[in-house]
Structure formats: structure tokens, C-alpha cells
Amino acid sequence: PQNPLESGVFIHASDRPSIDGPAAIVAQDDAGAPIDGWYPTTKWSPGEIVRDDSVITPLPDRPAKIVAVGMYYQDGAGNFHNIGQYIIPLN
């Protein structure tokens, strides 16, 4: 997507207290649009709840401490911009 209204989704797991770059990610699932790319945000209705299921499996030698879920868009130069994310601590 090249428009903030056309948002991708991500789930990133990390064995660190925060994700500060690609090396911190131990498992991930990314899609250019929700529902495995089939339901772009431009088709959503205001207030609509969209369920998007993913399964990620961290490496056995790097157990996850946090999971970050969020949305992003990609600008015309190919740069990624997070729109927002929610960090879930794991026990």
C-alpha cells in the first residue's frame, strides 16, 4: 500500500523487552492487508470489527517475551510507517 488508508497488518514476537529492529524479531506474520491480504482497510465500514487470525512460532532457543500487533502503511519510496501497535507481554 502507498496510502495510509490502505494499511497492512503485522504480528511480531520478540525475546527482548522491546522491538528495536529486525534482529529483535523471533517470529512474525505480516500482510499487506488484513485477512491474508483479502480485505483491505479501504473496504472497511466505520465501526466494523475485522477478525484476522495468525499463528506464529518463535524459535525454541529464543522464547518470546512480548508480541506486538499493529498496522502500517508503505510510502511511495518503499518506507514502512507504523500507524499504531499494541504490545502484549507474555509470561
N, C-alpha and C positions, 0 to 999 in steps of 0.2 A: 504494500500500500504506500502511496505517496501523499496521503491526506490524513490528518488526524481523525477525520470521521470514519476512515477505513482502518480499523485497528486490528492488530494481531494480538494473540494471547500467548503467555508463557507461564511455565512452572519450572522453577529452578530449585534444586536441593543442594545444600552445602554442608560440609563438615566443619565450617567455621562459624563464628558468631554473626558474620555479615558477608554479603557477596560483593566483593570489590573488583571483580574481574573474572574472566573465563576460567582461570586456574582454580577459583574457589568453587566451581560448579562440579558436583559429583554425579548428578543425573538431571536430565531436563526433557521437556516436551515443549516445542514451540510450533505455532501455526500462524499463517498469515491472516487467518480469520477463524472465529470460533467454530465449533462442531466440525473438527478436522478440515477446516477450510471451506465448508459448505454454506455457512450462514454469516456473511459479512455484516459488520455493525451498521452499515448503511441501510440494511433491510430491517433493522430492529424498530419496533414501535416504542414510543415513550412509555417508560414504566415496565416494559416487558422484562421478564426474568428468563434468562437463557442458561440452560444447563450444558456444561461442556466437561465431559469426563476424560481423565487421562490417568495412565499408570506409568510411574517412573520407578526405577530400581537402582538405588545407589550401589556403588562398588562395595563388596564385603569388607575390604580393608580401609574404607573411608565412610563409615556410617554417618548418615545425615543428622545434623543438629537443628537445622532450620529448613523451611520450604518457603519460597517466595512465589506468589501468584500475582499476575498483573497483566496489563495491556500496554501496547506500544504502537508507534507508527514509524514508518521509514520515510525520510525526506527524499527529495529528488536526487541528492548526491549519494544516496545509499546509507546514510547515517541513521542509526536507531535512536528513538527518543521514547523513554518510558512515560506513559501517561499517568500511571499510578501503580502501586503494588501493595500487597499485604504480606507481612512476614508472619509465619506460623512457627513458633518454637516447638521442637519435638523433645520428648522425654526419653 
